[in-house]
Amino acid sequence: TRLAVMGNGSKRGLGRPVNADAVLSLRGLSGIVYYEAAELVVEALAGTPLALIEAELERQGQRLAFEPAEPGALWGTGGGTIGGVVACNLSGPRRPFAGAARDHVLGISAVSGRGETFTAGGRVVKNVTGYDMGKLIAGSFGTLAVLTRVTLKVLPRPEAERTVLLFNQTPRAGLDALGRLAGGHWDITAGANLGPEATARSTVSYVSGAGGSVMAVRLEGARGAVAERTAALRAALAAAAPTEELHSHNSRAFWAEVRDGHLLPPAGGAASMLWRLTLPPGDTPRILDRLNDIGGELLFDWLGGLVWLAIADAAAGDGVDVITSSLRTVVAEAGGHAVLWRAADDMRTRIPVFGDEPPARAALTRAIKRNFDPRGILNPGRMYDGM
């Protein structure tokens, strides 16, 4: 029996449509089984809602440093599970500074397509031996094994955070400014550049009321130090354009909107085709003109290393194959990767969502799949056709 592996189903629109006979739901496999704040470790069953884990960490003044995304809004679904976060390797705006989700996985327990249970890693880093299966399973989208339990390292939450906004920047000027700030002494922990369409969708009044584009950078740390760095940064940027700052509540609300996709065109809207481009941040300005030639709405996160491109359905139309080919060529030449993050089922069936792998890498992918899931029963076809 071919199985569609699912937690809350918040990301079922991500990847190719799964060709399954039944749903294997992990929703009942929920709960935090171990949390030792002093040891900076949390362990939870795979079906545990991410919101539940984050609420418990919040009570202890801690957090998941990779800032896991809750992108259900992109598909009109609800909140996700910790197993889904790890399986899809989802990380938020802190990704360039704290690493990806897979970098914070200490251990996993899972069941392979052979029906064999296995455990890798553990609660203490010094006790971890053998292959780092957590890094392999993270980002496999449930095609190799069904996660049943995950162990993650956590970090203390900073005492304060603020966000500096720089208004009325062109995409190129905003990206150039992000590059300079990232290479400076400001110790920022997030950087994004938003166009006027994105800022208008924000619930934070300083952002939605901007009436144009906004470049945003976040600073975190001790309260006094953050206040001083914020004032100095605003003074340094004042010659370029007007600035503003968001304090704790508004800052956290804004970056949650960036993280979870609330500033992108909503599901069911006129721009249902959404691409996620990952690039070396310094190379994004170099291909900006070519991205603009393709058309659509752009939003930049990860200091420019993550680019969201939303294309209107009417603009895509029958030219979707041309758009796909052009986009992937441009991104590949810059050393990046393009994933079709949201589209209609028929489009995600026809277009390689994750792109075509080079022959050597494709052979390795098939070999790993055969080893973990020889009968192809776990999320068949979700990442690649025939797998």
N, C-alpha and C positions, 0 to 999 in steps of 0.2 A: 504494500500500500504506500503510495507516494504521499508525503506529508508536507503541509504548509505549516512551518513552525512559527508560532505567534505568541507574543505576550499580551499586551493590550491592543495590538493591531494598529498602533499609532503610525507605523512606518510601512504599512502594507503597500503603499503606493510607490515605494522606493525600490528601484531595481526592475527587472523584467517581471511580467505577470507569472506567478508560480503555477506550474502545471501539476496540480495535486488532486488526490482523491479524497483527502480528509484533512481537517485542521488538528494539529497538535497544540493545544492551548496550555500555556504555562501560567495562566492567571492565578491558579490555585496554589502555585508553588511560590509563596510570598512570605516575607518576614526577615528581619535582621536577626541573624543567629549569633553574631559576635560583634561587639563594639567596645574597644578599649581606647578611650580618648587619650590616655597617657601614652599609649603605644602608637598612636596615629594610624590605626588599622580598623577597617570596618569590613564585615563579611555578611553577605545577604544572599538569599535565594533569588534565582534569576527572575522570577515573576514579581519581585518587590517593586512597587511604584517608585520611580526616581524621586518624586516629590516627598514621599515618606522618609527616604534616606536623607535627603537634604534638610528636611525639617528637624530630624534628630541631630544631625551634625550642627545645625544652626544653634540648637539649644546648648551645645557644648562649645560654641565659639569656634567651630571648625568648618571645613568645606572640602569638596572635591576640587582640587586645584586646576584640573583640566577643563572646568566649567562646562559640564555636559549639556548638550543642546536638547531641548524639548520641541522638536520641529513639527509636531502634529498639526499646527496651524497651516502648514504648507499644503496639507492634503485634507484639511477639514476634519481631523480626527482629534482624539484626546491625548492625555499625557502618556508617556512611555514607561518602560521598566528598565531596571539596571541591566538586565540581561540584554535587552535590545540596544542599549547604549554601547555596551562592550561589543556585541556582535557586529554592530555597524561602525564601531570605532568613531563615535561622534564627539567632537570637541568644539568648544566655544571660542570666544574672542581671545582668551588667554593662551591659545594653542602655540603661537610663536615663542612664548616665554616659558611656559610650563610643560610643554610636550603634549602628545596626543593621549587619548584615553588608554591605548595599549601600553603606554609608558608608565601607567599608574596601577596596572594590574599586577598584584603579587601572586595570586593563585586562582585556579579555576577547577571546578568539577564539571564533567560533561558526559554525555552518552553519544558514542559515535553511531554512524549509520549501520555498523555491524551489530549494534545492540550491546556494545561493550562500554562499561563505565570506566572512566579514567580521571585521575587527579594530577594536576601539575602545579608546582609552586607551593606556597604556604603562607602563613600569617607573618612569618619573620624572614626577612630577606636573607640572612646568613644561613638559614636552613634550606634554602631553595637550591636544588640540584637538578641535573638533567636538562633536557631540551626546554626552551622557553615556549611551551605550547600556548600560553596566554597570548603572546604576540601573534601567533599564527591564527588562532581562532578569532581574535579581535579583527574585525573587518572582513570576515568570511561570510557574513550575512546569513548565518544559520545553514550553510550548505555543507559544512564538514561535520559538525557535531551540534547537539542540543545542550546548551549551557544549563546547568542546574544550580550552580553556586559560583559566586565571584568574590574574591578578596581584593580590596583596594587600599592603597595608602591614602591618607588624608593629611591635610595641613591646617594650621591655625588660620582663622580668618583675620585679616589685618584690622587694626583698630579703626582706621578711617579710609575712605576713598572719595575722590573727587574726579570729575571729568571736565576737561577744558574743551570748549567749542570754539572753532574758528569759522566764521561765516563767509559766504559768498566766494568760495574757492571753486575754480574750474576743476574738473577731475584730475587733470595733469598737475595743477598747482597743489591740490590737496595731496596727491600721491607723493609729490616731491617733498612736501612739508613732512609727511609721515616718515619718509626715508631719512630726512635730516634729524628728526626727533628721535627715531629709533637708534641712530648711531651716536646720539649725544649722551649727556650725563643726567638725563631727566628720569631715568628708571621707570618708564611707562610700562603698563601691563596690558594695554589694548590700544588699537588704533584702527579707525574706520573712516571712510569717506562716503557720504550719502548725497544723492541727487535730490532735487526738489520734490520729486514724487515720493521718495522714501521718507523724507522729513515730514511731509504732510500727514503720513500715516501714524506718526508717533503720538503717544498719549502724554508725553512730557512737553509741557507748554513752551519751554524755551527752545525746543527742537521744532515742534510743529509750527510755532509762530515765526520761525526764521524767514519763511517766504522764499527760500532758495536752498542752495547746497550748504552742507555742514561737514567740516572735518572734526573728528572727535578723538581725543586721547584720554586714557584713564591713568590716574596715579593712585597708588595704595601704600599704606604703611602706618607709622605712628602719626597721631593726629597733628602734632605741631610740625613735623617734617613735611607732611602732605600739604598743609596750609602754606608753608614757606615755598615749596616747590611749585605749587599752583600759582601763587602770586608772581614768582619769578618767570614762570612759563608764559603767563598772560602778558607780562611786560615785554618779553622777548618777541611775542607774536603780534603785539599791538600795532607795529608799523605796517604789517601786511594786510590786516582787516580787523573788523570788530570781533571781540571775543566775549565769552560768557562762561560761567562755571556751574556745574551741577554738583550738589552736595549728596550725602550718603543715599537717601531714599531715591531721589531723582536719578542719580548716577546708576544705581543698581537697576532701577526700572528701565532705563534707557538701554543698558547693555543686555538685559534680558530680552528686550525687543530685537536687538541686533542678533543675538544668539539664536533665538527661536524662530526667526523668519517673519516676525510680525511687521517688519518694514518693507517686505517684498509684496508684490501683487498677490492677493488672496486666492485660495483655491476656488475654482468655479468662476473666476473673473475672466476678463478678456485676454489676459496674458497667462494662459495656463501652462505654456511651455517654459520650463525653468532649467537653466544649465548651471552647474557648479564647477568652476574652473579653479584649479590649484596651480600656483605658479611660484617660482622664486620671486619674492617681493620686489627686488630691484629691477626685475625684467618686465613687470607689468606696464610701466609707462612706455616702454619701447614698443609695445604692441597695441597701445590704446587706440591709435587712429584706425588700425585694422579692425579692432573690436567695434568701434563706432560705425565703421562701414557696414558691418553685418547688421547693425540696428538692434533696437531693444533698450530696455532700462538696465543700467549697471549699478551695482552696489559693491563697495570694496570693504573687506574686513581683513584681519590678520596683516595689517600694515600694507595691504595691497596684494598679499599672497593668496587670498581667497576672493574670487570675483564671482558674484551672482549676475547672471544675464537672463532677464525675463523677456521673452519674445511674444508679441501679440499673435493670437491665433490667425488673424487676418493677414498678418505679415508673413507668417510661416506658410500656411496654405500648402499648395503643391510644391513649394520650393524648399520644403523641410530637408530634403536630401542635400541640396546645395548648401543650405545653412550649416548642416551637420558637417559636411566635408570641409567647408571653408573654416569653420570654427576649430575643428580638430587639427587642421593643418597649422593654423596660426598658433594655437596653444602648444602643439608638439614642438614647433620650431623654437619656442621660448623655454623648452624643457619642462613643460607642464602637462596636466592631464585634465580632460573634460569629461564630465559625467552628466548624462541627461537625468536630472534630479526629479523632475515632475513633468508628466505628459499623459495624454490619453492612453488607455491600455493598448489600442491597436498600434500606436506610434512606438510604445515601449516594447512591443513584440517585434516590430519590423526593424527598428534602429538598435544597434548594439549599445545598450545603456552605458556600459563601462568602457566602450571602445573595443577595438580588435587588438589582441595581444600579439606581440612578435612570436614567430613560430617556436623558438626555444622556450620562452616563458609560458606559452600556451601548453606545450608538452609537459612542463613541470606542473602547471595547474591541474592538468588532467591526471597526472600521476598521484598528486596529493589527494585529489578527490577520490580516486580509486582506492587509495589506502584507507581513508577514513569512511568512505561511503560507497562501497563497490557496486551496490545495486541502484544507486542514484535516487534514494527515497527522501532525502532531506532537501526541502525547498528546491525541487528540480527546476532548472532553467532560470533561477532568479538572477544569477550573475551573468551566465553565458548560455547560449542556446545549446541544448543537448547535454547540459551538465546540471 
